[in-house]
Amino acid sequence: MLLGCRRSLLTTSRYTLSRNNWKLYSSLADKYHPKVSLLPFTNDVLSVQAKLELLVPPMFGLAAAIKGYGQMIFGKDVVDSGIKRTNFKPIYIPTWKVDCIASFTSDLGDSDHPTVMHLREVTVPGINHHPLARWVKSFPTDVDDASPFSKGHLEPLNGTYDILALPFMTSPTAIHQALKEAPYGDIEITEGWSVDPRSVEFQMLAAYPLLHPAFLAEYTLGDKHITIIAHGYHDYFSVWGHTSHPGVWVNAEQGATVTYLRATKPIVGGPAAMPDFLDEENTPSNLERIAYEPDMNQTGAQELAWEKLSASVQQIYAKNAASLSFEENYRHAYNLVIAKQGKMLYDGLVGLISENLDIFAKEKLVPVFPRTELDGRDSMEMCQAGELFVKAFREVWDDHESSMSKISDLVKYMDRVYTQSANVPKITEQGSKLFLTEIIHSTRYPILAQLNATILLLIRMERNGTAINRSAMKQCVNVLLTLRDTNIKAVFESTVYKLNLESEILQESDTYYTNRAKEMLDLHDLSEYLKLAESFINAEQDRTHSYLSFHTSTPLQNILISKILTPHTSRLLKGPDTVVSEATTTSTHKPNTALDLLIDTERTEDLARLLRMFQLPPEESGMRLLRQRLKESIVGRGKAINEECDEDTITSAKQSTDGKKVGEASTKSLAVQTAIKWMNDVLNLKDHFDRLLKNSWGGEVSMQTAINEAFESFINQNKRAAEFVSLFIDDHLKKGMKGKMDAEVDALIDRTISIFRFISDKDVFERYYKAHLAKRLLQSRSTDDDAERGMIGKLKVECGFAFTQKLEGMFHDIRLSGELTDSFRGFLQRVTEGDDSAITIDMHASVLTAGIWPITNTTDFGGYVMPPVIAKHISHFERFYNTRHTGRRLSWQPNYGSADIKVSFKARKHELNVTTAAMIVLLTFSDVEIGQELEYSDIKAATGLPDVELQRQLQSLACAKYKVLRKHPASRNVNTTDSFAFNYDFTAPLQRIKIQTIASKAESTEERRETEEKVEEERKLQTEACIVRVMKDRKHMTHNDLINEVTRQLASRFTPVPAAIKKRIESLIEKEYLERASDKKSYNYLA
């Protein structure tokens, strides 16, 4: 019967049961006695019936149980007859709620000092029928809804049922013995701690009647009778019942999955007693109500009880509670409440608590107020004084809480009965309110002001480097977080900490960090400033989590950011007016800001901290500003690279070198040197910022975007960027890949592609790349076919199949030309067979598909006068080609060819590798006597070369490193008045010599304009093709939508200007591909 009761273990002490005079009250009035409480019906009739009978979770209904188990118990004939409900009644079942004090010993205690427990609301059956008496143990113990009878108790029944209240059949005088005879030996207080049943004694405090709502349902199953009782209070649901079949009972506890039938031993009282419950004479009007009440009407009993109880309260505050008898003091408080003296008891306790709190303030707090004269003295003395005060404050709180806990145990009955009816706070809640009024907001002593000032002082001292007792601070602040203004609903917003302390902490912090920021700006650079700022932020976060409220962390951090970072981010990035870096920079760009200094010196940790700190302020003064300054820094470096690699700059640098060296033709053209320098500088700059992005910024997306935008900006400011990238690739594919591992080659290609991505005019790059690739393929200058194809594969990934289609076609032509040359050699052998005078040379002809290769000169031989032996072999090749392909016309382009010539000099023979034009020039001297000179005009007439080309070839042969011709007069430039002779005395250490043609310094203005015009013409065609594709798909589009879509699709090749797109639209309208719609703002596609 102790199952479900609420109990509190109080103390172990010598205990002697005492007897009091109890008066038995009995009423036979024709209405509910005020002492009788009832629980309301909260389960409606239909839901209970459904749970009993239907398949409703969490349990199966009675019908399902009968179907599953009935045949085994009753037999098939009975079950097949079906179950029928014959009666359904809401009833009230009588119980006693008992308050008592129990003492007992256990296997862990001793008989001289038993354990004393207060048992409250122990449920005891008020009826002696065995089935119901056993069922009472399943009743809920929380009965906060219990109250004197009203019509509201029966509301879910909708007034359609009469209520049967079963009579009390057990007397409260028998409860004491019933409790004592309960099976305590089966109860464990804790694991391994069992009650000795022989030692149990009870001191009755009160027994009051409580009626529990239930439903009684009757069913027939053939000739069998089934009775079931179910709870009517809340959603708590269990059933207990019986059948008229001997030894069969219906039972289902809450949470069971099946309502089942089980056979049990015969029960005393048996099924035959159950119909007595339905005696119609047992109505509520003649229900017997019984209750215990102590007799407090004796003279002076109330005063004596309060005198003893108040003396005990004073002993509690004096820390002498161990000498008190809990049972005696509990009974005093209980008796006063029963005697209608709850208000006197409550008010008396409030007065005693207030009195003792005032004593605490006067004797424990005021004497340790920090003295104002300590200001400015030794910080350690100030710190000790402050810590002493906050410790004293916490000690006062702990003493108050300990006393209130003990007082609350004594007056639990008052808290349960009087405070609820009088609508006043429980004594512990009232104690907290009294602490607020008597201590925190005391009108006699400035405790709160002193407390706030002390806390602020200790915080300020800790910020300045003094170690303080954080544990004492935390304990003090926790008190302020515990005390609340109950008029404010939000928990934290109602605390004393929030209402009285937090604002002062924030104001103090605002002032402190405003002053610190001014000091730091004058004394520290960007790196040191950010270190201090981060240390402040970490310190404040640690402070709030150590002894302040975590709610303060966010506003405190906002103050820090607003004072230390936000107003000064621009100045911090700029730094002092003059910043000099001692480190080697990535370019000749000199750092002139604090950010530049960090970047150039690659201070990884400082840059990582820079990002962390600039993520804290608002976007406009934080990350947006940092990204903008980063972009400016990168663009500044990029502009310096562009200026350093300007053609005029390179030329001036060359002219300032040694005269003899200047006079020699460089093996690398000026344009290639410029391109390589520019690309190397840009790649080094890219590598530099890639390292910063990885090591300092952790790949932060917005920083990477800023870096990419900056590189795109300065790279596209260089109008020759596309040409430079192509020249860089060309140079490495011709020479730079020798000796490199595959991984190194792939890395170089990837780095180059990373720069290529930033070029907006990719069609310009394509034009240059095709030209350079054509020379490499036709002159066999490429050193690594895998690298060539790898580069084209990367370009295809970046720009798509259309971008590399012609490049792949060029490789296809070279492969077919190799096969064609092998066949031509056989043909030539057959043609010259038997002709001893025939001179044969090994000629390799590359047949190129028109439209794929970047060949613009369609004139046969470009005006070149071919030597007879070469002309004869060309004729043979045309005959051979025509036999294999009819209807095709060959147009010879010797300016893309090369030749290997064996030349006998005085010292030795050398094999010279030269261009076709250089070969024609050298063969002009084959029939000239040694030492005989030829005039420039004679050479021009013999070769047919235009002046520009002839001068380049003569300069390569007479003025460069390998001087196989002599020039008169000697100079590094070729004029039309010069004369040339074969240099018979030429010597060189190598047998095979490659004579490179001196390239022009750069495209001339006319050549560049011609290139731009060709690019522009190609763009017109591409733009028109794109417009047609889009309109063919969409059929109808507005002007703006068409502009946007065309711009998007062409972005992978170049960035079209809206005005240019508009012109192409007009052209297509004229060509009748498009027409304007009637609204004049959109276009229609014409099939």
Secondary structure in CASP SS format (residue, H / E / C, confidence):
PFRMAT SS
TARGET T0000
AUTHOR 0000-0000-0000
METHOD secondary structure of the structure
MODEL  1
M C 1.00
L C 1.00
L C 1.00
G C 1.00
C C 1.00
R E 1.00
R E 1.00
S E 1.00
L E 1.00
L E 1.00
T E 1.00
T E 1.00
S C 1.00
R C 1.00
Y C 1.00
T C 1.00
L C 1.00
S C 1.00
R C 1.00
N C 1.00
N C 1.00
W E 1.00
K E 1.00
L E 1.00
Y E 1.00
S E 1.00
S E 1.00
L C 1.00
A C 1.00
D C 1.00
K C 1.00
Y C 1.00
H C 1.00
P C 1.00
K C 1.00
V C 1.00
S E 1.00
L E 1.00
L C 1.00
P C 1.00
F C 1.00
T C 1.00
N C 1.00
D C 1.00
V H 1.00
L H 1.00
S H 1.00
V H 1.00
Q H 1.00
A H 1.00
K H 1.00
L H 1.00
E H 1.00
L C 1.00
L C 1.00
V E 1.00
P C 1.00
P C 1.00
M E 1.00
F E 1.00
G C 1.00
L H 1.00
A H 1.00
A H 1.00
A H 1.00
I H 1.00
K H 1.00
G H 1.00
Y H 1.00
G H 1.00
Q H 1.00
M H 1.00
I H 1.00
F H 1.00
G C 1.00
K H 1.00
D H 1.00
V H 1.00
V H 1.00
D H 1.00
S C 1.00
G C 1.00
I E 1.00
K E 1.00
R E 1.00
T E 1.00
N E 1.00
F E 1.00
K E 1.00
P E 1.00
I E 1.00
Y E 1.00
I E 1.00
P E 1.00
T E 1.00
W E 1.00
K E 1.00
V E 1.00
D E 1.00
C E 1.00
I E 1.00
A E 1.00
S E 1.00
F E 1.00
T C 1.00
S E 1.00
D C 1.00
L C 1.00
G C 1.00
D E 1.00
S C 1.00
D C 1.00
H E 1.00
P C 1.00
T E 1.00
V E 1.00
M E 1.00
H E 1.00
L E 1.00
R E 1.00
E E 1.00
V E 1.00
T E 1.00
V E 1.00
P E 1.00
G C 1.00
I C 1.00
N C 1.00
H C 1.00
H H 1.00
P H 1.00
L H 1.00
A H 1.00
R H 1.00
W H 1.00
V H 1.00
K H 1.00
S H 1.00
F C 1.00
P C 1.00
T C 1.00
D C 1.00
V C 1.00
D C 1.00
D C 1.00
A C 1.00
S E 1.00
P C 1.00
F C 1.00
S C 1.00
K H 1.00
G H 1.00
H H 1.00
L H 1.00
E H 1.00
P H 1.00
L H 1.00
N C 1.00
G C 1.00
T C 1.00
Y C 1.00
D C 1.00
I C 1.00
L E 1.00
A E 1.00
L C 1.00
P C 1.00
F C 1.00
M C 1.00
T C 1.00
S C 1.00
P H 1.00
T H 1.00
A H 1.00
I H 1.00
H H 1.00
Q H 1.00
A H 1.00
L H 1.00
K H 1.00
E C 1.00
A C 1.00
P C 1.00
Y H 1.00
G H 1.00
D H 1.00
I C 1.00
E E 1.00
I E 1.00
T E 1.00
E C 1.00
G C 1.00
W E 1.00
S E 1.00
V E 1.00
D C 1.00
P H 1.00
R H 1.00
S H 1.00
V C 1.00
E E 1.00
F E 1.00
Q E 1.00
M E 1.00
L E 1.00
A E 1.00
A E 1.00
Y E 1.00
P E 1.00
L E 1.00
L E 1.00
H E 1.00
P E 1.00
A E 1.00
F E 1.00
L E 1.00
A E 1.00
E E 1.00
Y E 1.00
T E 1.00
L E 1.00
G C 1.00
D C 1.00
K E 1.00
H E 1.00
I E 1.00
T E 1.00
I E 1.00
I E 1.00
A E 1.00
H E 1.00
G C 1.00
Y C 1.00
H C 1.00
D C 1.00
Y C 1.00
F C 1.00
S C 1.00
V E 1.00
W E 1.00
G E 1.00
H E 1.00
T E 1.00
S C 1.00
H C 1.00
P C 1.00
G C 1.00
V E 1.00
W E 1.00
V E 1.00
N E 1.00
A E 1.00
E C 1.00
Q C 1.00
G C 1.00
A C 1.00
T C 1.00
V E 1.00
T C 1.00
Y E 1.00
L E 1.00
R E 1.00
A E 1.00
T C 1.00
K C 1.00
P C 1.00
I C 1.00
V C 1.00
G C 1.00
G C 1.00
P H 1.00
A H 1.00
A H 1.00
M H 1.00
P H 1.00
D H 1.00
F H 1.00
L H 1.00
D C 1.00
E C 1.00
E C 1.00
N C 1.00
T C 1.00
P H 1.00
S H 1.00
N H 1.00
L C 1.00
E C 1.00
R E 1.00
I E 1.00
A E 1.00
Y E 1.00
E E 1.00
P E 1.00
D C 1.00
M C 1.00
N C 1.00
Q C 1.00
T C 1.00
G C 1.00
A H 1.00
Q H 1.00
E H 1.00
L H 1.00
A H 1.00
W H 1.00
E H 1.00
K H 1.00
L H 1.00
S H 1.00
A H 1.00
S H 1.00
V H 1.00
Q H 1.00
Q H 1.00
I H 1.00
Y H 1.00
A C 1.00
K C 1.00
N C 1.00
A H 1.00
A H 1.00
S H 1.00
L C 1.00
S C 1.00
F H 1.00
E H 1.00
E H 1.00
N H 1.00
Y H 1.00
R H 1.00
H H 1.00
A H 1.00
Y H 1.00
N H 1.00
L H 1.00
V H 1.00
I H 1.00
A C 1.00
K C 1.00
Q C 1.00
G H 1.00
K H 1.00
M H 1.00
L H 1.00
Y H 1.00
D H 1.00
G H 1.00
L H 1.00
V H 1.00
G H 1.00
L H 1.00
I H 1.00
S H 1.00
E H 1.00
N H 1.00
L H 1.00
D H 1.00
I H 1.00
F H 1.00
A H 1.00
K H 1.00
E H 1.00
K H 1.00
L H 1.00
V H 1.00
P H 1.00
V H 1.00
F C 1.00
P C 1.00
R C 1.00
T H 1.00
E H 1.00
L H 1.00
D C 1.00
G C 1.00
R C 1.00
D C 1.00
S H 1.00
M H 1.00
E H 1.00
M H 1.00
C H 1.00
Q H 1.00
A H 1.00
G H 1.00
E H 1.00
L H 1.00
F H 1.00
V H 1.00
K H 1.00
A H 1.00
F H 1.00
R H 1.00
E H 1.00
V H 1.00
W H 1.00
D H 1.00
D H 1.00
H H 1.00
E H 1.00
S H 1.00
S H 1.00
M H 1.00
S H 1.00
K H 1.00
I H 1.00
S H 1.00
D H 1.00
L H 1.00
V C 1.00
K H 1.00
Y H 1.00
M H 1.00
D H 1.00
R H 1.00
V H 1.00
Y H 1.00
T H 1.00
Q H 1.00
S H 1.00
A H 1.00
N C 1.00
V C 1.00
P C 1.00
K C 1.00
I H 1.00
T H 1.00
E H 1.00
Q H 1.00
G H 1.00
S H 1.00
K H 1.00
L H 1.00
F H 1.00
L H 1.00
T H 1.00
E H 1.00
I H 1.00
I H 1.00
H C 1.00
S C 1.00
T C 1.00
R C 1.00
Y C 1.00
P C 1.00
I H 1.00
L H 1.00
A H 1.00
Q H 1.00
L H 1.00
N H 1.00
A H 1.00
T H 1.00
I H 1.00
L H 1.00
L H 1.00
L H 1.00
I H 1.00
R H 1.00
M H 1.00
E H 1.00
R H 1.00
N C 1.00
G C 1.00
T C 1.00
A C 1.00
I C 1.00
N C 1.00
R H 1.00
S H 1.00
A H 1.00
M H 1.00
K H 1.00
Q H 1.00
C H 1.00
V H 1.00
N H 1.00
V H 1.00
L H 1.00
L H 1.00
T H 1.00
L C 1.00
R E 1.00
D C 1.00
T C 1.00
N C 1.00
I C 1.00
K C 1.00
A C 1.00
V C 1.00
F H 1.00
E H 1.00
S H 1.00
T E 1.00
V H 1.00
Y H 1.00
K H 1.00
L H 1.00
N H 1.00
L H 1.00
E H 1.00
S H 1.00
E H 1.00
I H 1.00
L H 1.00
Q H 1.00
E H 1.00
S H 1.00
D H 1.00
T H 1.00
Y H 1.00
Y H 1.00
T H 1.00
N H 1.00
R H 1.00
A H 1.00
K H 1.00
E H 1.00
M H 1.00
L H 1.00
D H 1.00
L H 1.00
H C 1.00
D C 1.00
L H 1.00
S H 1.00
E H 1.00
Y H 1.00
L H 1.00
K H 1.00
L H 1.00
A H 1.00
E H 1.00
S H 1.00
F H 1.00
I H 1.00
N H 1.00
A H 1.00
E H 1.00
Q H 1.00
D H 1.00
R H 1.00
T H 1.00
H H 1.00
S H 1.00
Y C 1.00
L C 1.00
S C 1.00
F H 1.00
H H 1.00
T H 1.00
S H 1.00
T H 1.00
P H 1.00
L H 1.00
Q H 1.00
N H 1.00
I H 1.00
L H 1.00
I H 1.00
S H 1.00
K H 1.00
I H 1.00
L H 1.00
T H 1.00
P H 1.00
H H 1.00
T H 1.00
S H 1.00
R H 1.00
L H 1.00
L H 1.00
K H 1.00
G C 1.00
P C 1.00
D C 1.00
T C 1.00
V C 1.00
V C 1.00
S C 1.00
E C 1.00
A C 1.00
T C 1.00
T C 1.00
T C 1.00
S C 1.00
T C 1.00
H C 1.00
K C 1.00
P C 1.00
N C 1.00
T C 1.00
A H 1.00
L H 1.00
D H 1.00
L H 1.00
L H 1.00
I H 1.00
D H 1.00
T C 1.00
E C 1.00
R C 1.00
T H 1.00
E H 1.00
D H 1.00
L H 1.00
A H 1.00
R H 1.00
L H 1.00
L H 1.00
R H 1.00
M H 1.00
F H 1.00
Q C 1.00
L C 1.00
P C 1.00
P C 1.00
E H 1.00
E H 1.00
S H 1.00
G C 1.00
M H 1.00
R H 1.00
L H 1.00
L H 1.00
R H 1.00
Q H 1.00
R H 1.00
L H 1.00
K H 1.00
E H 1.00
S H 1.00
I H 1.00
V H 1.00
G H 1.00
R H 1.00
G H 1.00
K H 1.00
A H 1.00
I H 1.00
N H 1.00
E H 1.00
E H 1.00
C C 1.00
D C 1.00
E H 1.00
D H 1.00
T H 1.00
I H 1.00
T H 1.00
S H 1.00
A H 1.00
K H 1.00
Q H 1.00
S C 1.00
T C 1.00
D C 1.00
G H 1.00
K H 1.00
K H 1.00
V H 1.00
G H 1.00
E C 1.00
A C 1.00
S C 1.00
T C 1.00
K C 1.00
S C 1.00
L H 1.00
A H 1.00
V H 1.00
Q H 1.00
T H 1.00
A H 1.00
I H 1.00
K H 1.00
W H 1.00
M H 1.00
N H 1.00
D H 1.00
V H 1.00
L H 1.00
N H 1.00
L H 1.00
K H 1.00
D H 1.00
H H 1.00
F H 1.00
D H 1.00
R H 1.00
L H 1.00
L H 1.00
K H 1.00
N H 1.00
S C 1.00
W C 1.00
G C 1.00
G C 1.00
E C 1.00
V H 1.00
S H 1.00
M H 1.00
Q H 1.00
T H 1.00
A H 1.00
I H 1.00
N H 1.00
E H 1.00
A H 1.00
F H 1.00
E H 1.00
S H 1.00
F H 1.00
I H 1.00
N H 1.00
Q H 1.00
N C 1.00
K C 1.00
R C 1.00
A H 1.00
A H 1.00
E H 1.00
F H 1.00
V H 1.00
S H 1.00
L H 1.00
F H 1.00
I H 1.00
D H 1.00
D H 1.00
H H 1.00
L H 1.00
K H 1.00
K H 1.00
G H 1.00
M C 1.00
K C 1.00
G C 1.00
K C 1.00
M C 1.00
D H 1.00
A H 1.00
E H 1.00
V H 1.00
D H 1.00
A H 1.00
L H 1.00
I H 1.00
D H 1.00
R H 1.00
T H 1.00
I H 1.00
S H 1.00
I H 1.00
F H 1.00
R C 1.00
F C 1.00
I C 1.00
S C 1.00
D C 1.00
K H 1.00
D H 1.00
V H 1.00
F H 1.00
E H 1.00
R H 1.00
Y H 1.00
Y H 1.00
K H 1.00
A H 1.00
H H 1.00
L H 1.00
A H 1.00
K H 1.00
R H 1.00
L H 1.00
L H 1.00
Q C 1.00
S C 1.00
R C 1.00
S C 1.00
T C 1.00
D C 1.00
D H 1.00
D H 1.00
A H 1.00
E H 1.00
R H 1.00
G H 1.00
M H 1.00
I H 1.00
G H 1.00
K H 1.00
L H 1.00
K H 1.00
V H 1.00
E H 1.00
C H 1.00
G C 1.00
F H 1.00
A H 1.00
F H 1.00
T H 1.00
Q H 1.00
K H 1.00
L H 1.00
E H 1.00
G H 1.00
M H 1.00
F H 1.00
H H 1.00
D H 1.00
I H 1.00
R H 1.00
L H 1.00
S H 1.00
G H 1.00
E H 1.00
L H 1.00
T H 1.00
D H 1.00
S H 1.00
F H 1.00
R H 1.00
G H 1.00
F H 1.00
L H 1.00
Q H 1.00
R H 1.00
V H 1.00
T C 1.00
E C 1.00
G C 1.00
D C 1.00
D C 1.00
S C 1.00
A C 1.00
I C 1.00
T C 1.00
I C 1.00
D C 1.00
M C 1.00
H C 1.00
A C 1.00
S C 1.00
V C 1.00
L C 1.00
T C 1.00
A C 1.00
G C 1.00
I C 1.00
W C 1.00
P C 1.00
I C 1.00
T C 1.00
N C 1.00
T C 1.00
T C 1.00
D H 1.00
F H 1.00
G H 1.00
G H 1.00
Y C 1.00
V C 1.00
M C 1.00
P C 1.00
P H 1.00
V H 1.00
I H 1.00
A H 1.00
K H 1.00
H H 1.00
I H 1.00
S H 1.00
H H 1.00
F H 1.00
E H 1.00
R H 1.00
F H 1.00
Y H 1.00
N H 1.00
T H 1.00
R H 1.00
H C 1.00
T C 1.00
G C 1.00
R C 1.00
R C 1.00
L C 1.00
S C 1.00
W C 1.00
Q C 1.00
P H 1.00
N H 1.00
Y H 1.00
G C 1.00
S E 1.00
A E 1.00
D E 1.00
I E 1.00
K E 1.00
V E 1.00
S E 1.00
F C 1.00
K C 1.00
A C 1.00
R C 1.00
K E 1.00
H E 1.00
E E 1.00
L E 1.00
N E 1.00
V E 1.00
T E 1.00
T H 1.00
A H 1.00
A H 1.00
M H 1.00
I H 1.00
V H 1.00
L H 1.00
L H 1.00
T H 1.00
F C 1.00
S C 1.00
D C 1.00
V C 1.00
E C 1.00
I C 1.00
G C 1.00
Q C 1.00
E E 1.00
L E 1.00
E E 1.00
Y H 1.00
S H 1.00
D H 1.00
I H 1.00
K H 1.00
A H 1.00
A H 1.00
T H 1.00
G C 1.00
L C 1.00
P C 1.00
D H 1.00
V H 1.00
E H 1.00
L H 1.00
Q H 1.00
R H 1.00
Q H 1.00
L H 1.00
Q H 1.00
S H 1.00
L H 1.00
A H 1.00
C C 1.00
A C 1.00
K C 1.00
Y C 1.00
K C 1.00
V C 1.00
L E 1.00
R E 1.00
K E 1.00
H E 1.00
P C 1.00
A C 1.00
S C 1.00
R C 1.00
N C 1.00
V C 1.00
N C 1.00
T C 1.00
T C 1.00
D C 1.00
S E 1.00
F E 1.00
A E 1.00
F E 1.00
N C 1.00
Y C 1.00
D C 1.00
F C 1.00
T C 1.00
A C 1.00
P C 1.00
L C 1.00
Q C 1.00
R E 1.00
I E 1.00
K E 1.00
I C 1.00
Q C 1.00
T C 1.00
I C 1.00
A C 1.00
S C 1.00
K C 1.00
A C 1.00
E C 1.00
S C 1.00
T H 1.00
E H 1.00
E H 1.00
R H 1.00
R H 1.00
E H 1.00
T H 1.00
E H 1.00
E H 1.00
K H 1.00
V H 1.00
E H 1.00
E H 1.00
E H 1.00
R H 1.00
K H 1.00
L H 1.00
Q H 1.00
T H 1.00
E H 1.00
A H 1.00
C H 1.00
I H 1.00
V H 1.00
R H 1.00
V H 1.00
M H 1.00
K H 1.00
D H 1.00
R H 1.00
K C 1.00
H E 1.00
M E 1.00
T E 1.00
H H 1.00
N H 1.00
D H 1.00
L H 1.00
I H 1.00
N H 1.00
E H 1.00
V H 1.00
T H 1.00
R H 1.00
Q H 1.00
L H 1.00
A C 1.00
S C 1.00
R C 1.00
F C 1.00
T C 1.00
P C 1.00
V C 1.00
P H 1.00
A H 1.00
A H 1.00
I H 1.00
K H 1.00
K H 1.00
R H 1.00
I H 1.00
E H 1.00
S H 1.00
L H 1.00
I H 1.00
E H 1.00
K C 1.00
E C 1.00
Y C 1.00
L E 1.00
E E 1.00
R E 1.00
A C 1.00
S C 1.00
D C 1.00
K C 1.00
K C 1.00
S E 1.00
Y E 1.00
N E 1.00
Y E 1.00
L C 1.00
A C 1.00
END
